[in-house]
Amino acid sequence: MIEMQPKSHMWSALSVLTVFALAGCGGVAEKPVSASAEDPAAVLRESGYTEQAEMLADGEVTVAEIEKAGALMQQCFVDAGHELTLEGWNPVDGVTYLYLAEPAGGEATDDFHAAYDDCTRRYLQTLADHYRATVDAVIVPELMAEVRQCLESEGFTYTGEPVNQYDLVDSTLVEGGEAPSRKQVDDCVISEATAMYPDIVTISISW
């Protein structure tokens, strides 16, 4: 996973993998109950995560449910004395809900760690995992157009119609059958996404 973190003293989180990005410190939080469990809604309910359990009861997760869960998580952070900014859907894949958490006073204390784990696991994490696992990643069209131009400037011409980063390294969609490396795709996607969406701090690409 490549992340763009231009601001220091800020924490970000992505749906499948919770990524801590505090300047000078890194780590991965314990993941919540796996969305691949036989009955994840029941497990969530047993854990006391009733809001997520209700949303996952029908076995599906919608955009509206993810956004509602994000708002609940945001309020949880506020109630704990910290701040969280919902940055919306990642234009790089369309399935990752981006958010940025900031500890009160700028210092990630034990209280902040506890709030982070509780709020993300209680309200969003399993839903977000399930959504990402069941919905195909798609780079927004206007960004894909810029990414293709970037890759074409490096000598790669697409005869097919790629829709995500996996397609961009699919040799059957490239003229001559030689596809760019993942690094070349990463570099173009991140550079173009950062230029197109300068206000989103947590833009990322993952494989």
N, C-alpha and C positions, 0 to 999 in steps of 0.2 A: 504494500500500500504506500502510495506517495501522497504526502499531505502538504498543503500550502499553509503555513502558519506565520504570516508576516508580523503579527502583534505579539509582544511578550506578555507574560503574566496573565495569560488567558488559557482556559481549558476548553477543549472541544470534545464532542462525542459523535460517533457514527453508529449506524444501526447494528451491523453485524459484529463489529469489533469496537469496543469502547476504547478510545484513544486519548490518553492524557498528553497534553502538549504544553505544560507549564515550562517556561524558559528555565533551562538548566536542570530539568527533572523529567523523567519519563517512566512509564509503567503501564501495565494493563490490568484493569479491574477484573475481579472475578465475574464470570458471565452468569446470568440468571438461568433459570430452568430452560433447557433446550426446547426450541420450537418443534423439534423432531420427536418429542416424547409422544407416546401412544395417544394420550389425551391431555394435551398441554393446558387446556382450559380448566380441567379438573385439578391439575397440579397447581396451577396459579391460584385457584380458589382455596385449596388447602393451605397455600402459603400466605393467604390473606390479601392477595392482589386481586381484589374483586373487580375493579374497573377493567383490567386487562382480560380477566376471565370472561366477563360479560361480552366484551367485544369479540373474543375469539371463540365463543360458544358455538357459532355456526360454522366454524372451520375456515372462515375467510376473514381477511383484513382489508379494509378499504382505505383510500386516501383520506376520507373524512375522519375515519377512526384514528388513523395515525396522527392527524393534526389535532384532534380532540385530546388524544393521549399526551401529545407534546404540550398542550396548554395546561393540562393537569400537572405535568412534570414541572413546568415553569413555575406554577403557583407553589408547588412543593419547595422549590428552591427559595422562592421569596419568603415563604413561611419560616424557612430555616435561617433566614438572614443573609442569603447570598443572591446573586443575580444570574439569570440565564436568558440568553437571546435566542429566539427561534429564527434560524436563517433560511428555513424552507427546504425545498427539494434540491438535491445536488444536480446541477445541469449536466454533469458528466455521466450520470447513469439513470437519473429519474426515479430511482428506487431507494435512495438513501436520504433520510430526513436529517438535516444538519442543524446543530445547535451549539452554542458557545456558552460555557459556564464560567463565571468569574467569582472567586472567593471574596468575601467581605474583607476590605482592607488590602486586597491584592496578595495575601499570603495564604497558601493552601494548608490550613491547620487540620488537625485530626477531625474537628467538627465539620469542616468542609468535605473531607474524604467520606465521612459517614453520611452526610447529606447527599453527596453525589451518588454513592452506592444505593442508598435507600430510594431516592427520587427516580433514578433511571430504572432500577429494577422494578419498583412498585408500579410505575405508570407506563413505561414505553418499551423497554428492551425486548421482551419476548414478542410483542406485536411487531416491532420493527424487524426482528430476525425473521419472523414468519413472512412478512410482506416481501422482504428482499429475496427470500428463498423461493417464492412462488410467482414473482413478477419479473419478466425479462428486463434487463438493463437496456436503456435506449438513450443515446446522447441527443440532446435537443437539436433539432434540424439546423438552426442557425449556427450553433457551435460546431456541429459536424462539418458544415460547409467550410468553416475556417480551418478546421483540423485537416480536412482533405487538401486544402490549398497548401498548408504547411508541409504535409507529407509529399505532395506533388513537387514542391520546391526541392525536395531531397531525391527526386527521381522516381517516385512511386505513383503510378497511374491506376486508378480503380476502374475496372470494366463493370463490376457489379455495384450493388448499392449497400455499403456497410451501414449498420445502424448503431453499433456499439464498438467498444475497444477490441472485443474478440473478433469481430468481422474485419477490423483494420489489420489484423495479423493473419488473416485467412488468405493463403496464397491463391486460392481459386477465384478470388475477387480482384486480384491484381494482375494487370497486364504483364505478360512475360512470366508469371508465376513466382516472382520473387517478392516476398512480403517484407515490410519493415519489421524490425525487432520490437519487442515489448518496450524497450527503453526509448526507441525512436517514437513510438506511439505515445508513451507517457510524456515525453518532452513536449511533443506538439499539443497534446490534449491539455496539459497543465498550463503551458505558456499561453495558449489561445483562450482557455477558460479564465485565467487570471486577468487577461486583458479585457475580456468581454464582461466579466462580473467582478469588478474591483472591490465591491462592497461586501462580498462574501468571504469571510475569513477562513472558513473550514472546507473549502473546495478540496476534493481528493479524488484519486483514482485507485481502484483496487482490482485484483485479479482473482 
